[in-house]
Amino acid sequence: MKLLNEILGTKYPLIQGGMANIATGEFAAACSNAGALGIIGSGGMTVEKLEENIHICRSLTDKPFGVNLMLMNPDTDQMADLLARERVPVITTGAGNPGKYISKWKESGSLVFPVSASVLLSLRLVRDGVDGIIAEGTESGGHVGEMTTMTLVPQMRDALPEELPVIAAGGIADGRQLAAAFALGACGAQIGTCLLVSRECPIHENYKEALLKAGDNATVVTGRTVNSPTRILKNKMARQYIRKEKEGADRMELEKFTLGSLRKAVFDGNTTEGSLMAGQDCGQLKEIRPAAEIFESMMQGAEKTICSLQNM
């Protein structure tokens, strides 16, 4: 199996998740310089802001980087054109089917790796010519599907062409979980939650402290009743949201209630009313470290785990 770093030209077989309002050009460049594939998150950006962040990233690194296109963005068509014009090395996508953009991106020389929580959607994307699939389990933070990484990755691997890369995502915070991803058939991993407590991550210190204090049962999924499941840390806002869901609130009312809540968490450090997106692996986070140390520790941990299994 060809590892992801051999495909991308990175030091490690790791992709930094394209987290909205968090994954800036600076942060993506820092992750690329530290050995992973840094990703700019377009969620929450305008077309102009995305272009600015691409240029910032390019000015700070000569390593491969990418952009995550959130397909629910009203400016998706213009952003898709921008990515083609800028010849972004790698494009990941979320919250939809990027099929109509793939040929344009491929013509510009980009590698395309959609995030998918469904084998059926992935098979359609393979026919559209994607370069690989990021199989994201429900353990991840933010918008989630239903299947766990443990069940999704092997089914994805079995269903897709043998030569097509499958990248595991969701619940991967240390070397043991990365080794498990390899065992399931993945060629690498996309990680997000464990990078929220990296020194380079631009979120508010209150957000980081909330993650460091989180236990094993610290997250909850909101939005299931309106087909918008989102995993966040439990707090006052999450409890009120779930109460409104139980009372039968519709999508419009719930969206109005949470308007600006992610920005409250990321920029204002409001840990009671903000939406603190995080995966189930948040309980493993114990300290703030440089991204390079997080990546290196994960790789060493994976090698140690694989060696110990071979010696059993």
C-alpha positions in Angstrom: 0.0 0.0 0.0 1.3 3.4 -1.0 1.3 5.8 2.0 -0.4 9.2 1.7 2.8 11.1 2.2 4.2 9.4 -1.0 1.1 10.6 -2.9 1.2 14.1 -1.5 4.9 14.8 -1.2 4.6 15.5 2.5 6.8 14.2 5.4 3.9 12.5 7.1 0.8 10.6 5.9 -1.4 13.2 7.7 -3.9 15.9 6.5 -4.9 18.8 8.8 -8.6 19.1 8.8 -10.1 22.2 7.1 -12.0 23.5 10.1 -14.2 26.6 9.4 -13.0 29.9 11.0 -9.9 28.1 12.3 -7.9 26.7 9.4 -6.5 30.0 8.1 -3.7 30.4 5.6 -1.2 30.9 8.4 -2.3 27.8 10.2 -2.3 25.7 7.1 1.2 26.9 6.3 2.4 26.0 9.8 1.0 22.5 9.5 2.6 22.0 6.1 5.9 23.3 7.4 5.6 20.8 10.3 5.3 17.9 7.9 1.5 17.3 7.3 -0.7 18.6 4.5 -2.0 22.0 5.7 -5.6 22.8 4.7 -7.3 26.2 4.4 -10.9 25.9 5.5 -13.2 28.0 3.3 -16.1 27.7 5.7 -17.0 31.2 6.9 -14.9 32.9 4.2 -15.9 35.0 1.3 -14.3 34.4 -2.1 -12.0 37.4 -1.6 -11.0 36.2 1.9 -10.3 32.7 0.6 -8.1 34.1 -2.2 -6.2 36.2 0.4 -5.6 33.2 2.6 -4.3 31.1 -0.3 -1.8 33.9 -1.1 -0.8 34.1 2.6 -0.3 30.3 2.8 1.9 30.4 -0.4 4.0 33.2 1.1 4.7 31.2 4.3 5.4 27.7 2.9 7.0 26.1 -0.1 5.4 22.7 0.9 2.2 21.2 -0.5 -1.0 22.6 0.9 -4.7 22.4 0.1 -8.1 24.0 0.5 -11.3 22.5 1.9 -14.4 23.7 0.0 -17.6 23.6 2.1 -20.2 22.9 -0.6 -23.0 24.5 1.4 -21.4 27.9 1.0 -23.5 30.2 -1.2 -20.4 31.3 -3.1 -19.3 27.7 -3.9 -19.3 28.2 -7.7 -17.1 31.2 -7.5 -14.8 29.5 -5.0 -14.5 26.4 -7.2 -13.4 28.7 -10.1 -10.9 30.4 -7.8 -9.3 27.1 -6.8 -8.9 26.2 -10.4 -7.3 29.5 -11.3 -5.0 29.4 -8.3 -4.0 25.8 -9.2 -4.3 24.7 -5.5 -2.3 21.5 -5.1 -5.0 19.6 -3.2 -8.7 20.2 -2.8 -10.8 18.5 -0.2 -14.6 19.0 0.0 -17.4 18.6 2.6 -21.1 18.8 3.0 -22.2 17.7 -0.5 -21.2 16.2 -3.8 -18.5 18.1 -5.7 -19.0 16.1 -8.9 -19.6 19.1 -11.2 -16.3 20.7 -10.3 -14.0 17.8 -10.4 -13.0 17.8 -14.1 -12.2 21.6 -13.9 -10.0 21.0 -10.8 -8.3 18.0 -12.4 -7.5 20.1 -15.5 -5.8 22.7 -13.4 -3.6 20.0 -11.9 -5.2 19.6 -8.4 -5.6 16.4 -6.5 -9.2 16.0 -5.3 -10.0 14.2 -2.0 -13.7 14.6 -1.0 -14.7 13.9 2.6 -17.4 11.2 2.6 -19.3 9.3 5.2 -21.0 7.0 2.7 -19.8 4.2 0.5 -22.6 5.0 -2.0 -21.5 8.6 -2.4 -17.9 7.6 -2.7 -18.7 5.2 -5.5 -20.3 8.1 -7.4 -17.2 10.3 -6.7 -14.9 7.6 -8.0 -16.8 7.6 -11.3 -16.3 11.4 -11.4 -12.5 10.9 -11.2 -11.5 11.8 -7.7 -8.0 10.9 -6.5 -9.0 9.5 -3.2 -11.6 9.5 -0.4 -11.4 10.8 3.1 -13.6 8.4 5.0 -14.9 10.4 8.0 -16.5 8.6 11.0 -19.0 10.0 13.4 -16.3 10.4 16.1 -15.1 13.6 14.4 -15.9 17.1 15.4 -18.3 19.4 13.5 -20.7 18.0 10.9 -20.9 14.2 11.2 -22.4 11.1 9.6 -23.7 8.0 11.4 -21.0 5.4 10.9 -18.0 5.0 13.1 -14.4 5.2 11.6 -14.0 1.5 12.7 -16.9 0.4 10.5 -16.7 3.0 7.7 -13.0 2.7 6.6 -12.9 -1.1 6.0 -16.2 -1.0 4.1 -15.0 1.9 2.0 -11.7 0.1 1.4 -13.5 -3.1 0.2 -16.0 -1.2 -2.0 -13.5 1.1 -3.8 -10.9 0.3 -6.4 -7.8 -1.2 -4.8 -5.5 1.5 -6.2 -7.7 4.4 -4.9 -6.4 5.9 -1.6 -8.7 5.9 1.4 -7.8 8.3 4.2 -9.3 7.7 7.7 -10.8 10.6 9.7 -12.6 10.9 13.0 -11.3 9.9 16.4 -7.6 9.9 15.5 -5.5 11.7 18.1 -2.5 9.5 18.7 -0.3 6.8 17.3 -2.5 3.9 18.4 -5.4 5.2 16.4 -3.2 6.0 13.4 -1.9 2.4 13.5 -5.5 1.2 13.7 -6.4 3.3 10.6 -3.6 1.6 8.7 -4.9 -1.8 9.9 -8.3 -0.9 8.6 -6.9 -0.2 5.1 -6.3 3.5 5.2 -3.1 5.0 3.7 -3.1 7.9 6.1 -5.3 10.1 8.3 -7.0 13.4 8.5 -6.8 14.9 12.0 -8.5 18.0 13.5 -9.4 17.9 17.1 -5.9 17.1 18.4 -4.6 20.1 16.4 -7.0 22.5 18.1 -4.6 22.4 21.1 -1.5 22.9 18.9 0.5 26.0 19.7 -0.1 27.4 16.2 -3.8 27.0 16.2 -5.5 30.4 16.2 -8.5 29.6 18.4 -9.1 31.5 21.7 -7.2 30.2 24.7 -10.5 29.6 26.5 -11.5 27.1 23.7 -8.1 25.3 24.2 -8.6 25.2 27.9 -12.1 23.7 27.5 -10.6 21.0 25.3 -7.9 20.2 27.8 -10.5 19.8 30.6 -12.8 17.6 28.5 -13.4 14.1 29.6 -14.3 11.0 27.6 -18.0 11.9 27.5 -17.6 15.6 26.8 -19.2 15.8 23.4 -22.8 15.7 22.1 -24.4 15.7 18.7 -26.9 18.5 18.0 -29.1 19.0 15.0 -30.1 15.4 14.3 -33.8 16.4 14.1 -33.1 18.8 11.2 -30.7 16.6 9.3 -27.7 18.7 10.4 -25.9 16.6 13.0 -22.9 18.4 14.5 -20.6 17.2 17.3 -19.6 19.9 19.9 -18.5 20.1 23.5 -21.4 20.0 26.0 -22.1 23.5 27.4 -25.1 25.8 28.1 -25.7 26.5 24.4 -25.6 22.7 23.5 -28.1 21.9 26.3 -30.5 24.7 25.2 -30.2 23.6 21.6 -31.2 20.0 22.4 -34.0 21.3 24.6 -35.4 23.3 21.6 -35.0 20.2 19.4 -37.1 18.1 21.8 -39.7 20.9 21.8 -40.0 20.6 18.1 -38.1 23.6 16.9 -37.7 23.8 13.1 -34.5 24.3 11.1 -34.9 28.1 10.8 -35.5 28.6 14.5 -32.4 26.4 15.4 -30.2 28.2 12.8 -31.2 31.6 14.2 -30.4 30.3 17.7 -26.9 29.3 16.8 -26.1 32.2 14.4 -22.5 33.2 15.0 -22.0 30.6 17.8 -18.8 29.2 16.2 -17.3 32.6 16.0 -18.2 33.2 19.6 -16.1 30.2 20.5 -13.2 30.7 18.2 -12.7 34.4 18.5 -14.4 35.5 21.7 -13.5 32.5 23.8 -17.2 32.3 24.9 -17.3 28.7 26.2 -20.9 28.8 27.5 -22.7 30.2 24.5 -20.2 29.4 21.7 -20.2 26.2 19.5 -17.0 24.4 20.5 -16.7 21.8 17.8 -14.7 18.8 18.9 -14.4 15.1 18.2 -14.8 12.3 20.7 -11.0 12.0 21.1 -11.0 15.4 23.0 -10.6 13.4 26.2 -7.1 12.4 25.1 -5.9 16.0 24.9 -3.6 16.8 27.8 -1.3 19.7 26.8 -0.6 22.4 24.3 2.2 21.4 22.0 3.7 22.6 18.7 2.1 21.0 15.6 5.5 19.4 14.7 5.6 17.6 18.0 2.0 16.4 17.7 2.8 14.9 14.2 6.1 13.3 15.2 4.6 11.8 18.4 1.7 10.4 16.4 4.1 8.7 13.9 6.4 7.3 16.6 3.4 6.0 18.5 2.1 4.3 15.4 5.4 2.6 14.7 5.6 1.5 18.4 2.1 0.1 18.2 2.8 -1.8 15.0 6.1 -3.2 16.3 4.4 -4.4 19.5 1.7 -6.1 17.5 4.3 -7.9 15.4 6.0 -9.2 18.5 2.8 -10.6 20.1 
